[in-house]
């Protein structure tokens, strides 16, 4: 028994459509790569290679400070070598400091300013909060706790 040509074409087109949809579904299927905690932190800090941060809030010993125009204009950029999130990164600031940084703990960045007249200086930044567009860090020097909240451009 032969199927009428129209019914045969309809069934054939239906099967071809199903195969095409299946192939497109497989081809468009994206697999998500889960990042380690360290990789996620580095990605938040540097974006896809470097990220500019600007000051939103500043606290000295827990007291919020009114930002000066220089502080409002201030920026800091963190960079990491592409493809190697474990390598030490670099940073630079609006006021001319250049240095290196390293994630030494999941919630701690060690920064080292390299271009000071008396030689390099290292300090620890404790990460209080870090996301795609917000960074909240603090450090203690000479008994003074400085907390800086940044936003990313």
N, C-alpha and C positions, 0 to 999 in steps of 0.2 A: 504494500500500500504506500503510495507516494503522498507526501504532504503538499498542499498547494504552495506555489512559489511565494506568495505573500506571507503565509504563516511561517515558512522556512526562513525567509528573510527577517521577519520579526524576531524569531527565536535566536537566529544567528547574531543579529544586532544586539539583542539583550545580553547574550553571553559575552560578546566582545566588550560591551559597556561594563559588565561586571568585572572582567579581567582587567580592563583599563583602570577602573576605580581601585581595584586591589593593588595593582602595580603602583599607582600614584600614592596610595596610602602607605605602602611599604617604603617608597622612595622618599616621602615627606616625613617619615617617622624620625623624630629627633631623639637621640638618647641624651639624657642629662648626665653630665659628669659631676659627681659630687666632689667638692673641694675639702681638703683637710682644714682643720681650724686655723692652722698657720697660713695656708694658702688663701683662705677667705679673708683673714686679717690683712695680709699683704695686698690683696685685691682691693679691699675697702680703702686702704691707705694710699695706694698708687693708681687706682683705676686700671686702665689698660696699658700702663707704662709710666705715666706720671699724672699727678692730680694736684691742682692748686687749692689751697685752703686759706680762708680769710677768717679773722677773729669776729665772733659774734658776741661773746661775753668774756669777761676777765674777773677773777676773784683773787683777792689777796687775803690769806688767813680766813677764808670763808665770807669775806665782805665783798659784794659786787662793786666793781669800779666803773665809773663813767668813762667810756672809751674816748680817747683823744682822736683828732682827725688823722693823725699818723697811724694810730692803732686801727682805725676803721679802714685805712688804705693798705695796711700791712698784708702781705701774702707770704705763704711758705709753700714750696712745692716738694713733694716726695717723688722719687723716681726709683725704679727697680730694673735691673737688666731683664730684657724680654726673654722669657723662656726659662728663667732661673730665679724663682721666688725665694730660694734659700740663700742666695748671694746677698751680701750687704748692699744696701741701696745708698743713694745719695740724696741730699737735700740742698736747697738754697732758699734764701729769704730775701725779702725786699730790701733789707738793710745791709745786704752784701755778704752775709755769712754763708759759707759753703762747708758742707760736712758729709759725713757718712752716718747711716743709721742701720740698726740691726734689731730684729725682733728677738729679744733674748729670753722672753717668757711669753706665754699666750697673751698676757695683759701688760707687757712691759717693752718699751722701746729704749734702746741705748743709742743716744745721739752723741756724735763727736764733731765739734766744730773744729775745722782744720786750718782756717786762715786767720787765727788771732795772732797779734804781734808777739805775745809771750809763749806761743806754742799751742798745740791742741788742748781742748777741754772736753771732757766727757760728762754726761749727766743722764739720769734715768727719767723717763717719762712713764708714769703709770697710766694705762688706758682705763678710763672709767666707762666710756661708751664709744663705740666706733661702728659706723654704718656707712652706707654709700655716700651720704651727703652730710654727715655730722661726725665730728670727732671731739671728745671731751677728755682732756688729759691734765695731769697735774705733776708737779715736781716740787721737791723741797730743797732749798739752798739757804744756808745760814739761819736755819730755824723758821724760815718764811715759806709757807705753802702757797704756791701759785697754781691756780687752776685756770685753764684756757679752754673755752668752747669755740670750736671752729665750724664753719660750713664750707662745703666744697662748691666750686663753680662748675 
